[in-house]
């Protein structure tokens, strides 16, 4: 098995268990890369497109959900000070409800949205942006290397990328972590993984916490 981020080869299984989800059993086998520290699900155990869509359709986030907007504000309070009123952005992996793009529009930032399942708009991928948001999406990436390279190409020089995803701390604590219980979550990152990503793409880390990263393309 090779790493889906740095392409390190000959990885061995790191953790395996049976996940009971919605009265159905799912075999889960994870690999951990010692170079970039990505933990990822065995590619043969990924959900089908139909199963993914069904799971995402159950999300109830809307622009009228005050608690969800408060959650998004945690990212925006770190990201928007780096933007101007003329900044144009992209919400990458927006999901079915397009909440963040609408919220950014309300705050005065022109924002396009893209999602490979719900809004696979090729036009959105043919221009560059002053900022990109990627909230609760990186954990769904089957191929983080490919997705991040695409995001890199979509960012203008000095543009910003705001990411929200939960980061694991110690690999030995992974079995007890709730985050992999969601069957659509297939890729998991540590703070060291984020530093690896920044070095690889020549991005600067402006902010890093256990749930959020702000990058700037150099």
Residue, then its C-alpha position, 0 to 999 in steps of 0.5 A: x500500500x502507498x500513501x495517498x499524500x506523499x506516495x511513500x510505499x510498502x505501508x503496513x496496516x496500522x489499525x483495523x476494526x469493524x465499525x457498526x454504523x446505522x445497523x450495518x457493519x463496515x470493515x475498516x483497515x487504516x494505514x499510517x505513513x511515517x513520512x507525512x503521518x497521514x492515516x487513511x482507509x484502505x482504498x478497497x473499503x471506500x464507499x460507493x458514490x451512491x453510498x457517499x451521496x446518501x450519507x451527505x444528504x442526511x446533513x442538515x446544515x443550513x444558512x439559517x442554523x445559527x449554531x452552524x454559522x457560529x462554527x464557521x465563524x471560528x474559521x472566518x475570524x482567522x481568515x477574513x482579516x487577510x482578505x479585502x472587499x475585492x477578494x474573490x473566493x472558492x468554497x471547495x467541497x461545499x456539500x449539498x447546502x452551500x452554506x459557507x459560500x452563501x455566508x461569505x457572500x452575506x459578509x461581502x466576499x464574492x464566493x464561488x462553490x464547488x463540490x465533486x458530488x453535488x456541484x461538479x462545476x468545471x468552470x469553477x476549476x478554470x480560474x484562480x482565487x484570492x482565497x479558498x475555504x475547505x471546511x469539513x472536506x479534507x477528511x473525505x478526500x480519497x486522494x489528498x495529493x491530487x485534491x491539494x495539488x488542484x487547490x494549489x493550482x487554484x490559488x493565486x500567489x499570496x492567496x489564502x487557504x482556510x481549512x477545517x478538519x479535526x487533527x489527531x494528536x497521538x497515533x496510539x489514541x486513534x482507536x478511541x477517536x470518534x472522528x473515524x466512526x463516520x464512514x465517509x471520513x477516510x483521511x486523517x491528518x496531524x499537525x505534522x501532516x499540515x507542516x509536511x503539506x506546507x513544505x511540499x507546496x511552499x505554503x506558509x502556515x499562518x495559524x494552526x490548531x487542532x481543528x483549523x489551519x490557515x495557509x498562504x501560498x508563497 
